Amino acid sequence: YRLVVRDAGTLQILQLYTCLDQIQYIEWSSDSLFILCAMYKRGIVQVWSLEQPDWHCKIDEGSAGLVASCWSPDGRHILNTTEFHLRITVWSLCTKSVSYIKYPKACQQGLAFTKDGRYMAVAERRDCKDFISIFVCSDWQLLRHFDTETQDLFGIEWAPNGCVLAVWDTCLEYKILLYSLDGRLLSTYQAYEWSLGIKSIAWSPSSQFLAIGSYDEKVRILNHVTWKKITEFEHPATVANAKTIVYKEVEKSPSAETQRLSFPPTRALANSLFSTQSKYDISQVPVSLQYIKPAADRANPKVGIGMLAFSSDNCFLATKNDNIPNAVWIWDIQKLKLSVVLEQLCAVQSFQWDPRQPRLAVCTGNSKVYLWSPAGCVSVQVPVEGDFQIVSLSWHSSGDSMALLSKENFCVCYLERDEV
Amino acid sequence: FVAMGDWKTVTVPVLSSDSKNIFQCTSENKISPPSMNSQVLHLTLPSSKSMHSFFSAFCTEENIEQSISYLDAELTTLGFPSIYAESKGKELNLISVINCMNELLALQNKNLRAQEEVEMQHLKLGSDMDHLQNCYAKLKEQLELSKREIVGLQERDRQLQSKNRNLHQLLKNEKDEVQKLQNIISSRATQYNHDMKRKEREYNKLKERLHQLVMSKKDKKIAMEVLNYVGRANGKRGAWRTDKTEARNEEEMYKVLLSDYEQRQKQLLVENAELKKVLQQMKKEIISLLPPQKQKPKERSEDGLVLSDPEEDIGELNKENMWELSCETVREQLTNSIRKQWRMLKNHVETLDNQVSRVYSGALNEKDVISREDHELETEKLELEIQQCKEMIKTQQQLLQQQLMSPCDDDTTLLLQDCYLLEERERLQEEWRLFREQKKNFEKERRSFTEAAIRLGLERKAFEEDRGAWLKQQFLSMSTDYKHSENVTAPSAFLGSNLTDDAYLLGSDQDNRLVKSTSQQRKPHCMLSGPVSAERCQTPQYITRNSYSAASKKPAGDSKPNLWVESGKEETE
């Protein structure tokens, strides 16, 4: 039950803390001075200080239970969501005050902070109706409280400019509502009825576009001036546009240097035998991708656009159609058309954009990390012995390195900067 | 003569065939007139069929006379002259016989020809008839065929229509089903929502109950242990929540929203301005591309004052650029004008395309040689034109250079420089002339007015003197309050008299004021009371101002204003 803090450049261990129970969630405070460790089973949150290793803080929710915990944007308050979403308790590290938020909504994204950390939106549900409360984070004062026209609110997300809040409904109803910071309803968008609706949304970093991925395998882009759809992106199984580049991952047959085989086989050789190198080939359009149609009688089907992400320079949008799990689609936002399709050998687990450049890192559950940029595409093998199945990845804020996580290990990948 | 009758019927077919026989017979008659009775109609032709018997059968030696008389009778009935001689004897008029025979022969020929024609026609008609019958037969066949086809097509059409109806019916059924399913879905959805709500309420109740039970245990465990409280990130102390903070929060929120809107609006303005610039540029380029002919009729139709469309628009939009207007009408104008120009350009390009294609197709249709010739002719013509133009330009340039180069002293260069502005100069000179004329006119008028004023002044003086004398007499006659009344009433009387006298000469208020001032001007030594003197100070200024205005307003008006005009001018000048 240890928490290890390492230096990001050298991976040298700086601090070591011991927690009371299995840690389920950790989060840095916004000023990077504190780390919170949440242990949901015991209902405890422990906070550690980096400056003063002796300092300790423990928040015990007791019988109220703990389902979620997070920092406030000022880095001095901790918001705990109790079991059954009975209430959200706001614990302060500066004062002895405690605040409660009643009737929080039990949904995936019920709590949202603006990018500048000034305001917090909380989704609530009272008497079978959804409400949104907007709080000022500096003094936790309730600024606005209004009801939303949703059947069953699924998620809320602030635009990066902090002035518009997107609220979308459960997947049974395609409806997304846009509220201004002062609680006015700016616009409602509903693409169609009856079929399964919104699966994921993403704001563009300039707040100009709102991309909505839905279960009908399409992404619809709304613009911030009229909140009307300006285009929709389809994800068909056959890519036919001649201007689209399709990178296909193919296995490189390992160079069988038979004359150098030795007994017992060296580690390197063993590794190379087990882990196959791969590279990218450019396939000629039209390309038909592997399309999976899951059973229609199960809930939460793996169909539709499950992942959406804008690049940090607002030029590209990366999407994943769960019906075609091996492909990542990259759209050029300046031209509003499909630019690149990456076809992988395994199903894509996650992808993330570099926070500084238009560079996308993709992991598919094997020991390779894939990088795409407008210059090209590369597959990088993690040089590790044995299996290293990358489940998730995370970029460093400078864009120079990224952490690759598997179930039990992690490694840091450093990227060289081009010295032009 | 029973036999005669028989011969009659028989002779008709004979006529058609043997003309030769008749000729022979006539020759026979000529040869031996006296021996008619024996050898008449004796056929010596090789190919005579059965005519021989006919000819000999009609007239034999016994019935010559009868036959002759019979012939004569026939011929006369036919309209021929009698073949007998004058005397009703048995002598034959040979000449008439010969004539008759000739006539008969001619008639026979004619009849034969007619018969031939008739037969030809008959043949033709027969062949036409055959042809028509064939056609008719063919057409009948075709008609049959087409009737059968029609029947077949009708059958097919019926089948297709019935299929169509079936499909429509299916479509309708499907639509109904879809509608039904949608209704089912919606009703199920409402039912589901209702159930969900019910369950949710139950769940909430359970949660509340559980919470109560759990909380009632008085759990002291829910607490936070902290070594020491940490300072805030920004170093400040936490503030109490008051109404003021609430208001401040509201304000901050609105500030944030407003700044965001302002930023967005700025961006949109910049974008708008750029787009407008681009549009204007495009418009200018389109106008330059278009041939100027299309714009001339417009100019002619409108008034001379109104500019042609593009110029007007450019002028307007340039103004717009400077002032950065962005009102609806201006925007609409810009887009409309661009659309118009673009359409004109499109038409122009289309016509050009048509011309090119016509030329191209024309060249293809005719032989290559000819088109090339035409092309060459045209190019020659164009080249000639170009040469001529070039020569003209050269000569003009030479002339220009001569003009520029030849004068070497300053005066002439100056003159030359001036001559470029000749037009303007001439215009200016004209204006000067006009101005001088007007000035002269004004001078004349002024002089006349001053003369009139002088005259009037003199008259007035005389009048005043008379009046003064008359008043003096009056006062002398009154005798008692002489001095007193003089001091008090004299000025007022003066003023009053002045007023009354001058008032009816000049009607307006302005003039009344001026009236007062005249008295002051002309008699500066007049003893007037205090308030009036103040007026004196003020009014001269008023006079001068008014005089100018009066002069400008009524140049040819009353004499009084003009008097002041002059005096005013004198003062200022």
Interface residues (C-beta under 8 A of the other chain):
Chain A: S30 D31 F34 S49 D54 W55 H56 C57 K58 I59 D60 E61 G62 S63 A64 D74 G75 R76 F84 L86 W91 S92 L93 C94 T95 K96 S97 V98 R118 Y119 D127 C128 V136 D139 W140 Q141 L143 Q151 D152 N161 G162 C163 L172 S180 L181 D182 W194 H224 V225
Chain B: Q182 I185 A189 N193 M196 K197 E200 R201 K207 L210 H211 V214 M215 K217 D219 K221 I222 A223 M224 E225 V226 L227 N228 Y229 V230 G231 R232 A233 N234 G238 A239 R241 T245 E246 N249 E250 E252 M253 Y254 V256 L257 D260 R264 L268
